[in-house]
Amino acid sequence: MDRDDVERLQFVCFPDAGEAAGRYRAWRDPRITVQVVELPGRGERRDEHPYRDMWLLVEALAAELAGVLESPHVLFGAGLGALVAYRLAQRRVAAGLGVSRALVVAHQSPPDRAARAVPEQAERADVSLLVSDAHLPVAPPLPCPIRGFGEPQVMTGWGEHTSAGFVLTPARTQDSAALLRDAVLRSAYLISAMAVQGPALPAKLTEA
């Protein structure tokens, strides 16, 4: 994990399949602390055995990130990382461990969609995670807002997974590198508002 100033709102990032944490570490914004989750088998943890089952991975992450997620936080995920972030938020709500201020997802269809694009750089373990996720049960909508970035035909359906509002910012997959930075920074308006409002969540989100 990358850790900055723990006093600020935590923006916990989950990279896409085949991505290491390095590309996220340069992100900076005075309103947030960027935390990057390096999954076993990737980057600096490449010597660790990778997870192939989504729920086992989520259980491990819930324990590993328990201290970080005690603070006000937003979960961000791109591609496969969006599903990991969503399942982690789902698991914490079901266990009564707290609610994220928001879930931000990029370039990934929602968990109930059968079609899943597998990135070319994906390792076999990442493909197994995608397959195992498809067998997890549908859960009640999250009580936190969801902000989406990506192509509308891919992102359609995420609004059904929240009872607190969904906003989609259209973005092409080809612009993924810029999109990922933009997803964090363009979410700053939401993050700033929540920091002022405290734990209260807006009933409906609107585009900035």
C-alpha positions in Angstrom: 0.0 0.0 0.0 1.0 3.6 -0.6 0.2 5.9 2.2 0.3 9.7 2.4 -1.4 11.9 5.0 -3.9 9.7 6.9 -5.8 12.8 8.1 -7.3 13.4 4.6 -10.1 11.4 3.0 -8.7 8.0 1.9 -9.1 7.3 -1.9 -8.4 3.5 -2.0 -7.5 2.4 -5.6 -7.7 -1.1 -7.1 -5.9 -1.4 -10.5 -7.1 -3.3 -13.5 -6.1 -6.8 -14.5 -2.4 -7.0 -15.2 -1.7 -3.6 -13.7 0.7 -2.9 -10.9 0.3 -0.1 -8.4 3.1 2.1 -9.8 1.0 4.1 -12.3 -1.3 5.3 -9.5 1.4 6.5 -7.2 1.9 9.8 -9.0 -1.7 10.9 -8.4 -1.9 13.8 -6.0 -4.7 16.0 -4.8 -4.7 18.2 -1.7 -8.2 17.0 -0.7 -7.4 13.3 -0.6 -4.9 10.7 0.3 -4.3 8.1 -2.5 -3.9 4.6 -1.3 -3.0 2.0 -3.9 -3.7 -1.7 -3.3 -1.1 -4.0 -4.8 -2.7 -7.4 -5.2 -0.6 -10.6 -4.5 1.2 -11.7 -7.6 1.6 -8.2 -9.0 4.3 -5.6 -8.9 6.1 -5.5 -5.6 4.1 -8.6 -4.5 4.8 -10.6 -7.6 6.5 -13.4 -5.5 3.3 -14.0 -3.6 0.7 -16.5 -4.7 -2.1 -14.7 -6.6 -5.8 -15.2 -5.7 -8.0 -17.0 -8.2 -11.3 -16.7 -6.2 -12.9 -13.3 -5.9 -14.6 -13.9 -2.5 -11.4 -15.3 -1.0 -9.5 -12.2 -2.3 -12.2 -9.9 -0.8 -12.1 -11.6 2.5 -8.3 -11.2 2.6 -8.5 -7.5 1.6 -11.2 -6.8 4.2 -8.7 -8.0 6.9 -5.6 -6.3 5.3 -7.3 -3.0 4.8 -9.3 -2.9 8.0 -7.3 -0.1 9.6 -7.4 2.1 6.5 -11.1 1.6 5.9 -11.9 2.7 9.5 -11.3 6.2 8.2 -13.7 8.0 5.8 -12.8 6.7 2.4 -13.8 6.3 -1.2 -13.2 3.0 -3.1 -11.9 3.4 -6.7 -11.5 0.5 -9.2 -10.7 0.3 -12.9 -11.6 -2.8 -14.9 -11.3 -5.9 -12.8 -10.4 -3.5 -9.9 -13.9 -2.0 -10.1 -15.4 -5.5 -9.3 -12.9 -6.0 -6.5 -13.8 -2.5 -5.0 -17.5 -3.2 -5.4 -17.3 -6.7 -3.7 -15.3 -5.2 -0.9 -17.9 -2.5 -0.3 -20.6 -5.1 -0.5 -18.8 -7.4 2.0 -18.3 -4.6 4.5 -21.9 -3.5 4.4 -23.1 -7.0 4.9 -20.8 -7.5 7.8 -21.8 -4.2 9.4 -18.3 -2.9 9.1 -19.2 0.5 7.7 -20.1 2.2 4.4 -17.8 3.9 2.0 -18.4 7.5 1.2 -18.6 6.5 -2.5 -17.6 3.9 -5.0 -16.0 5.1 -8.2 -15.8 2.6 -11.1 -14.1 2.9 -14.5 -14.2 0.8 -17.7 -16.1 -2.2 -16.3 -19.6 -3.6 -16.7 -21.5 -4.1 -13.5 -21.3 -7.4 -11.7 -24.6 -8.8 -13.0 -23.6 -8.4 -16.6 -22.6 -11.7 -18.3 -20.2 -10.1 -20.9 -16.8 -9.4 -19.3 -14.0 -8.1 -21.4 -10.6 -9.6 -20.4 -7.7 -7.3 -20.9 -4.8 -8.6 -23.1 -2.4 -8.1 -20.3 -4.5 -10.2 -17.9 -2.8 -13.1 -16.1 -4.5 -16.4 -15.7 -5.3 -15.6 -12.1 -7.0 -12.4 -13.2 -9.2 -14.3 -15.6 -10.1 -16.8 -12.8 -11.1 -13.9 -10.6 -13.5 -12.6 -13.4 -15.0 -16.1 -13.8 -15.4 -16.6 -10.1 -17.0 -13.2 -9.6 -19.7 -14.2 -12.1 -20.9 -16.9 -9.7 -21.3 -14.6 -6.7 -24.9 -13.9 -5.6 -26.6 -10.6 -6.4 -26.5 -8.3 -3.4 -28.8 -5.5 -2.3 -28.0 -2.0 -3.6 -25.1 -0.3 -1.8 -26.1 2.6 0.5 -23.4 4.8 -1.0 -23.3 6.7 -4.3 -21.5 5.3 -7.3 -19.6 7.4 -9.8 -18.8 5.8 -13.2 -16.3 6.6 -15.9 -16.4 4.8 -19.3 -18.3 3.9 -22.4 -22.1 4.1 -21.7 -22.8 0.7 -23.3 -20.3 -0.9 -20.9 -21.2 1.0 -17.8 -25.0 0.7 -18.1 -26.5 -1.0 -15.1 -24.3 0.3 -12.3 -27.1 2.5 -11.1 -29.0 -0.6 -10.1 -26.3 -1.4 -7.5 -26.8 1.8 -5.4 -29.7 3.3 -3.5 -27.8 6.6 -3.2 -27.4 7.8 -6.8 -25.3 7.1 -9.8 -23.6 9.5 -12.2 -21.8 8.4 -15.4 -19.1 10.4 -17.1 -18.7 9.0 -20.7 -15.1 8.3 -21.6 -13.5 6.2 -24.3 -11.4 3.1 -23.3 -8.6 4.3 -25.5 -8.1 7.2 -23.2 -7.7 4.9 -20.2 -4.5 6.5 -18.8 -5.9 10.0 -18.8 -9.3 8.7 -17.8 -8.0 7.1 -14.6 -6.4 10.3 -13.4 -9.5 12.2 -14.4 -11.7 9.8 -12.5 -9.9 10.7 -9.3 -9.6 14.4 -9.9 -13.1 14.9 -11.3 -14.5 13.1 -8.3 -12.9 15.7 -6.1 -16.0 17.9 -6.1 -18.0 15.0 -4.6 -15.2 14.2 -2.1 -15.0 17.8 -1.0 -18.7 18.0 -0.5 -18.8 14.9 1.6 -15.9 16.1 3.7 -17.9 19.2 4.6 -21.2 17.3 5.1 -19.6 14.5 7.2 -21.2 11.1 7.1 -24.5 12.2 5.4 -24.8 11.0 1.8 -26.5 12.9 -1.0 -29.7 11.3 -2.2 -28.9 12.1 -5.8 -25.6 13.0 -7.6 -25.4 15.5 -10.4 -22.6 16.1 -12.9 -20.1 18.7 -11.9 
